[in-house]
């Protein structure tokens, strides 16, 4: 018969396993990165307990007690072995006259009387740890398809897929995040070997601009981690051991790795090299655990904030298909078509990998450009669109719209193009004065009265219109 372990024996065994795992993490960057990936799944547990979970059940998705699983409607499968973690044990203690904390069962008769009268202070204090059983969701009868709902490995509804548009949006999100945290971010041309740095005294981040956007994001995440954990106020709370540059750099890179990994941005090789160069594994175990705890908490908060901002920004950039068709129809309504073309159907397609907008819109160059630019921008005010949606629509328009004054948008085009080859001409100018009839205050003939200029010609009598019409050569509109 196997002798049942006592609580002390269980706790000692778990503590030894935990300490052994920590040594392995510190000595092997590959194992450490695996542990960080594991950490990102268990935000509700301490680093020590996460280490124990990984040691006993490396493929764990999400753990809970037997009771919690049952309350959620799932039953632990028969024969499954529990995962053992450590839970804090609290006991009521009192403070004696020498300000020493003692257990209540150590109190003398006199002290008990003073405790009862309130003369001696009492409170619940940590008295040690207990070994408690938990089970992974995969050990229950929960359907596999429900795992992500119960234990998502990234914030729910996060839509980052790593496309060029996603990368550009994420870069904007990170810059906005920094701005809200009162951290200035600049992208500078520099010959320095450093890809970026954070200045605590000025709360400023500088990123080397001679890198592609993905690399800039990795570096920006690293420096934002510094700004969050190593600003002037946070540095003032750290011990000398925690202030070592190797520890600070370790924390920043591990935070950047966890967030990048959750996003799906590959930075494993880069992080391995960074760890090997900076930490040298010469750090006390307690400082190491404290550093990892801060990385875990900051990474989780950081990821939740970024995902919320990313999703909100993505939603503002998405134009409804019908709304977009209406905008295009509005754009075309200002101009006359001079010939029939095979298809007038406007097709909305979100995939632009094979798009060639320049060729698609080459025929628009015949437009009376300056007035078109100004009017289209102003006329868009009649639509209830957010600024980013207006920018998105303009970015999908002909090349000539890129000349719009003060137009500066990093919004990536998401339209393959209009599947047509419409040849457009300048707006009608029946009096040949160089100004389109639609906006010409001098052109008063009733034949060209439109919604745009009817107020300008409304005070003219029919007799005046008729007299002017007889003096004007008749012109027909082309089709």
N, C-alpha and C positions, 0 to 999 in steps of 0.2 A: 504493500500500500504506500502510495506516494505521500510524503508528509506535506501538509499544507503550509505554505509560507506565511510568516507573520507579516503584519503591516510594515514593521521596520525592515524586514528582509526584502519585501517587495520594493519599498522606497529606495533602499540602498542599491538594489539591482538596477532599478530604473535610472538612478543618479549616475551609476557607473557607465551604463549604456550611453547616457546623454553626454557625459564628459568625453567618452571615446569618440563619439560622432563629431563633437566639436573639434577635437584634434585632427580628425580626418578632413574636415572642411578647411581648417586653417592650413593644412599641408598640401592640399590638392585643389587648385582653382576649378577644375572640371566638376569635382564633387560639390564644391561650394556653389557653383552656378545651378547645379541640379537642385540643391537645397533651396536656393532662392526661388526657383520656379515652383517648388513645392510650397514655400512660404506664401506665395501669392494666392493660394487656394484657401488658406486657413487664417483669415484676418481676426477671428475671434479667439485665437489661442496664442499663448506665449511662444517665443522662439524655442524655449526648452521643450515644451510639449509638442511643438511641431516636429522637432528633431526626433522625439520618441515615436510619434505617429509614423514618420518616414522610415524609421529603423524597423518597426514591426509590420507595417503595411504600406510598402512603397508605392502602390498604385491607388492609394486612397483618394477619393473624390471629395468627400465631405463627411465628417464624423459627428455623432451625437450620442447621447446616452440611450440605453434601451427604452427608457420611459419617454424620451423626446421622440424617438422614432415611432413609438406606439401612438403617441398623441397626434402625430402627423398622419396616422392611418397606415403605417407600414409595420410589418412584423419581421424581426430578426430571424433569419433562416436557422433551422435546427442544425446543430453541429458547428456553427461559426464560433471562432475563438475571439474573445474580446481583445481590444487594443488597450493597453494600460498606459494611463497618463497620470500626472501628479496634480492633485487639487489642494489648494491651501487649507490648512486647518486653523480655525480661529478659536481662542478661548478667552473668557473674561479674566482680566488681570487687574491688580491694584498697584498703586504707587505708594511706597512706604515713605517714612519721614526723611529718608536719605535719597529720595527721588529714584529709587530702584523699582523696576517693575517685577512683580511676583504673581504666581498663580494664587487663586483664591484659597486653594487647599493648603497653602503655606502660611496663611494669615493666623496670627495669634488671636486669643480671645479678645484682647483689647483692640487689636486692629479690626476684627470683625465688627465690633461695636462702632468704631469710627467709620467703617465702610457703610454700615447701616444708616448712620446719622448723616453721611455725606461729607464727613471731614476728610476722608481719603478718596482720591480720584480713582475711578475705575473705567475701563474700556475694553472692547474686544480687540485683541491683538493677535498677530500671526504667531502660532505656536509650533508650526511645522507643516509637513505635507502628508497627504494620504494617497495611496494608490487607488484610482477609480477606473472602472471599465467603460469603454465607449465602443461603438461599432460604426463601421463605414456604411454609407448608403448602399454600396454594392453588396453588402452582406444581408440586405433585407429583400423583401419581395417587391420593392419599388421598381416600376418599369424603367428600363434604361433611358427611354426617350424623355423621362421626367428629370433625370439627373441635372441637366443644365439649368432647369427652372429652380430647383432647390439649392444647388450649389454652383452658380455660374462662375466660370474661370475668368470672366471679365464683366464689367458692368452691363446690366441688362439693356438690350436694344442698341448697344454700341455698334455703329455701322461702318467702322473703319475697315477698308479692304486693301489698303496699300496702293491704290491707283494714284496716278499723277495728281489728279484733282484732290484726292484724300490727303496726299502729302502736303500740297499747297495750303489746304484748309487747316491741317494740323499745325503747320508752321505759324499761320495767322493766329490760331487759338493759343499757342504757347506764348506768343508775343503779347496778346491781349491779357493772358493770365499774369504775366510778369508786370504789365502796366497796372493792373488792379492791385497787385502786391507792392506797388511803388518801387518796382525794380526797373531801371532803365536798361534797354537792350539796344545795342548798336552792332552793325555788321561792317567791319573796317578792313581796308586793305592793309595787310601787315606782312612783313617778311619773317616774323617770329615763328619759331617751330611750334609754339603752343597754338592749339586750335581754338582756344577760348579761355577766358578767365572771369572770375567774379571778384569785385572789390568790396569788401564789407564796409569800409569807411564811407564809400559813396553810394553803396547799394546799387552797383552798376555791373552789367554783364557786357562783355565784348566778345563777339564771335568773328572768327576769321572768315571773310566772305569768299575766299578762293576754294570753296568746297561745294559739292552738290547739295541739294536740299535735304536729302536723307541724312547725310553726314552732319549738316548743320543742325538738324533736329536732335540727333544723338548728343552732340556737344551742348546744345541748348538745354536738353534735359539734365545733363550732368551739372551745368552751371546753375540751373534753377534749383536743383537739389542743394547745392551749396547755399544759395540765397535763402532757402527755407530752413535749413538746419544750422547754418554757420554765419548767420547775420550777427551784427554787433550784440544784440540782446541775447541770442542763444549762446554765443561764445562765452559770454560773461557767466553762464551757469555751468560750464563744463570744467572738469578736473584737468590738471596738467597732462595726465595720461591721455585723456580724451581729446586734448588740443593738439596732439602730435599730427603733423601734416599727413603722415601715412594713414592715420585713422580718419581724418577729414576727407581725404581723397578716396579712401575705401568706401566711406558712406555715400559720397556723391556718385561714384561709379556704380555701386550696387543698386542705388535707387534708380539711376538711369537705365540699368539693365532690366530691373523688374518691370518698369513701365514700358520700355521698348519691347520686351518679351511679350507682355500682355497685349500690346498693340499689334504684334506680329512683325516688328522690325528686327531683323537679325543683327545682333551685336555681340554674339557669343565669343567669337574669335578676338574681337577688339577688347572685350571686357576681361578675357583670360589674360591677355598680354598686360593690360593695365594693372590687374591685380598682382601679377607676378612681379612687376616693376615697383609697385608702390608699397605693398604691405609687408613683404618679406617675412610674414607670419610671426613677427616678434612683437606680439601684443598679448597682454594678460587676458585670460579666458573671460573674466567678468566684464572687462572693457569690450571685448569682442561681442559678448552677448548683448550688452547695453547698446552697442553700435547697431547690431542687427535688429534689435527691437525698434530703434528709431527709424531705421530703413524700412521696416515692415509697415509702421504706422504712417510715415510720410508717403511711401509709395501708394498705399491704399487711398489716402485722402487725395493725393495728387491725381491718381488715375480716375477716381470718381468725379473730381472737378473737371478734368480735361474731357472726359467722355460726355458730361453734361453740356459743356460749352460746344464741343464738336457737333453733337446731335442737334443742338439748337441752331447753330450756324448752318448746318446742312439743310435743315428744314426751311430756312429763309432763302436758300438758293434754289429750291426746287419750284419751278413754275408749273402749275397745272397744265396738262396738255391742251385743254380747251382754252385756257387763259392765254397760252402762248400763241395758239392759232389766231385768237382775237387780236393780239398785238401785231402779228404779222399782217393780218388783213387791214388793220388800222394803218400800218406803215404803207402798204400798197395803195390804199385808198386816196393818197395824196397825188397820185401820178396816173398818167394815161398809158394804156398798153397799145402798142402800135402793130402788133401782129398776133395771130393765134399761136398757141403753143400746146403741145400734146397733153400735158397734164397740169391742171391748176390745183391739184390736191396738195395740201401742206402736210408733210409727214414729220411727226416728232419721233426722234430716235435718240435714246440716251447714250448709245455706244458711239464714240467718236474716234476709235482707234484708226479707222481708215478714212477719216474725214479730210477733205481738202477745201476749206472754206474759201480760200483765195480764188480758186477756180470756180467754185459754185457761185460766187457773187461777182465775178469779173464783169458781167454785163451791167452791173449797177453803176459803173463809172460814168455813164452818160447822164447821170442825174445832175440837176443844178445843185452842186454840192453844199455850198455855204449855207444857203437858206434851209436846205433839207436837214443839215446837222443841227442848226439852232432850233428849228421848229419841232423836229422829232423829240428832242430832249425836253423842250417845254411842254409839248402836247402829252407826253407820257404822264404828266401830273394828273390827268383825268382818270388814270387808273389807280386803284388803291393798292399800290405795290410798295414794299419796303425798299430802301435804298439799294441793298444788295441784289434784290430781284431786278430793279431797273438796270443796275450795272450788268447783271447777267444777260438781260435781253439785249442791251447795247453791244455786249461782247459777241453776241451771236449774229449781229447785223453786218452789213458790208464793210469792207476794209476802210471805206471813207469815214466810217464812224470812229475809227481810231484817232482821227484828227480832232475830235471834240475837245474844246478848250477845258483845261483842268480835269480831264477825264483820266482817272488813275485807278484801275481795278486789277486786282490779282485773281479775280474770279475766273476759273477755268471754263472754257466753252464746253457745254455738254450736248451740243446739237450737231448731228451729222450734217444737216443742211436741208434746204428746201429742195425737193426732188423735182425741179423744173428749170427751164432756161428762159426765164422771162426777160425780154428786152425792153427796157424802160427808157423813156425820153424825158426831156425837161418838162416842167409844168407848162401848161398852155400860157402863151403870151400873145394874145390876139392883136394887141396894139403895137407890138414890136418895140416896146420901150426898154426891154431888158429885165423887167420885173414881172414875175409870174402873176397872172390875173388874180389868183386866190388871195394874194396879200397886197395887191396894188391899189393904194388909195386914190390914184388918179384915174383908174379905169372904172367908168361908171355905166357901161352898157349892160342892160338887163339880160342880154343873152348869156353873160358869164357870171351872173350873180350866184353866189354860193353861200353856204352856211358861214364860211369864214369872213366874207366881205359884205354880207347883206346889210349890216348896220351902216356901213360906209356909203352905200348907194341908196339906202332907204328913203332919203329925202329928195330924190330925183322924181320928177313927174313922168308919167308914161309918154307925154308929148316930147320931153327932152330925150328920153330913151329912143323913141322912134326916129327923131331927127338925127341923133348920133349914129343909129344903126344904119340909116341910108347912106351916110358918109363913109361907112366902114366896109371894106371888101369882105365878102362872105368866105369863111374858112371852115372846113369840116374837121372833125376830130378823127384821128386815125385809129384803126382797130387792127 
